[in-house]
Amino acid sequence: MSTILSQPSKPEPQLSDQDLIQDLVARLAEAEETIRAIYSGEVDAVVVNNPSGPKVYTLEGADHPYRVMVEHMHEGTVTLGRDHLILYANPQFSKLMDMPSDLTTGTRFDHFLQPADARRLNTAIEAAVAHGYGMAELELHTPARTIIPVRLSITPLDVAGMQNLCVLVSDLREQRRNEAIFKEERLSRLILEQAGEAIVVIDPAGIIVRRSESATQLARRPVLMGPFDEVFPLTVAGEAFDTARILAAARTGAPISGVEVEMARPDEDASALLMSACPLSSDGNELLGCVITLTDITGRKRAEEALASQAQELERSNSDLRQFAYSASHDLREPLRQLAVFSELLQVRYQDKLTGDAGVLIQHAVDSAHRMEGLLKDLLSYTQAADAPQGAAASTDANEVFRKTIAVFDARIAECSAHVDCDPLPVLAVHEVHLTQLFQNLIGNSLKYRSQEPVRIHISAERMDGMWKLAVADNGIGIDPPYQRQVFGLFQRLHGGGKYSGSGIGLAICQKIVQRYGGRIWVESELGRGSRFLFTLPGEKA
Amino acid sequence: MTPDNFDQLSLLVVEDSVADVFLVKEAIKEEGLKCRIEVADDGEEAIRILDSVDSGSQGPPSLLLVDLNVPRHDGTQVLERLRRSPRCKGTPVVMMSTSDTPAERKRAFDLGVTEYFCKPSSLAEFMELGKLVRRLLEEEHGAAA
């Protein structure tokens, strides 16, 4: 049993020599009694009340082994007196708090706590007093401002009628670190397991040691601890793409990225997969295995194939249609031409013998044949309009094409005193023949559909959405809004009765050409207030 | 001296359309030419005639009028045979065609034809063929007296 003797500091009154001797004798006797008590092991510690506060001096005694154990135990231990005063702290606690042991003793324990934790300590102490044991997990703040999570195990300590407390302080830092690592590891595992991609980790022997759920779904069988090559029999162009190959690449440190592989499936078509493999190495560069990612692209590939096949079918069908239109327009012209010539021959040769309106009827036949021939000729131009000329898509200077177009219309421009001009125009990534057709059709239309006023035609250009937007504006008769889309249709004409010549092919050709280059064409106009034809074409690549 | 109707000369017309053969003959007649006209309605027949000329069985034509688009050995092969013929390799050739594209014209001149005649749909223009034939014959055989 341990006892703590309290040694009060006594005042030094003014005494006579006799009294002084008696006092010294009494103090000597007290000291001798104290030494005897210490020697006999009746006391373990002496508390000396100094002016700076009480101080505990521990003594070796009969329970020496326990003391040694407490002094050297891994946990911190403190004895608390009234008001949480630390009466004793073992070296481990002082070390934990990074304080000299003589300063730890005499400090109030709650000095190391935040208010909330101080309340927790009180609750634990109340439990200890009431039930013989109290526990609290809280944080100690060292003088050096380190925060240490600890668990306090508190038991009451009744020594010589003094209600003290024995507090075991367990450092929880290591445990918390382990908990954090565990949590992180669990998160990593969850991420891997729940990843949308099929991910497996193989060891250097090619055994699957980790896998995502998606990998199991892709394999349609349990995959963990299975040999990768059996679970995922991969091939590239009929040749096995196995772990020997994957690990060989991994040993060179080179990742395999996005290789298209096939995975044979019993009783069904092989799956198309995209495979990536990344080596897993230790710090010492020892190969620990590989992380392999498999993405099922079977659906995507089938869709792509279907799309390619559709595109091919469409191209074939378009080509057939072009061929048909070409043959129709070309071959039909032959008999039609003969029909026209023979009708004329009939008219010329038998002019004198024709009675009534026979001559007029023959003339109608000739005119019809000529008109139909014209239509077929236009249809032929239309089918060939956007065909690429030989050679690469050239850079065409629109200013130059404008100049040449004006030269073509020289006579007509002079005839109607037209004023045709343009802003500086760009260089376009189109074939010259196509831009020429565009300018000829649009400027030709502006000259044809003129109003009473002197003709004015202006061409401008500006940047729009990475393309060039060109505008051919005139002061002609204009187009009623309801018909503005219709004018780009094949053989669409807004004026009958032979008022304006033409078969209604020009704007259809313009539209076809512009669309060939990914552009569009439209018109802004009001009846009687001129038209502004706009179209977009790609500019010359920088 | 060659008479102005060139009645001593003969023309070879390679054309499968009966209507066009009729019009060609009309144009020549209209121009007052009286040359003999031999017609081959396919490429095989045309080559047979050239073989016959080379073997001396018949005299050489003074001019060929060829539609390239004829059955059995097209006009191209007829022209190749013509260029190999010892007796006819220098004979002028008028190519007759329905289409009038620059590509078609280039193809014709690459084959070495002398003139290109686009078959027109107007009678008056078709009759121009007669004038063309006269000009070529005059160039080859001298102007008529």
Chai-1 contact restraints between the chains, C-beta under 6 A:
chainA,res_idxA,chainB,res_idxB,connection_type,confidence,min_distance_angstrom,max_distance_angstrom,comment,restraint_id
A,R333,B,T98,contact,1.0,0.0,6.0,A-B,restraint_1
A,E334,B,T98,contact,1.0,0.0,6.0,A-B,restraint_2
A,R337,B,S121,contact,1.0,0.0,6.0,A-B,restraint_3
A,Q338,B,A19,contact,1.0,0.0,6.0,A-B,restraint_4
A,A340,B,S121,contact,1.0,0.0,6.0,A-B,restraint_5
A,V341,B,L123,contact,1.0,0.0,6.0,A-B,restraint_6
A,V341,B,F126,contact,1.0,0.0,6.0,A-B,restraint_7
A,E344,B,L123,contact,1.0,0.0,6.0,A-B,restraint_8
A,L345,B,L123,contact,1.0,0.0,6.0,A-B,restraint_9
A,E373,B,S121,contact,1.0,0.0,6.0,A-B,restraint_10
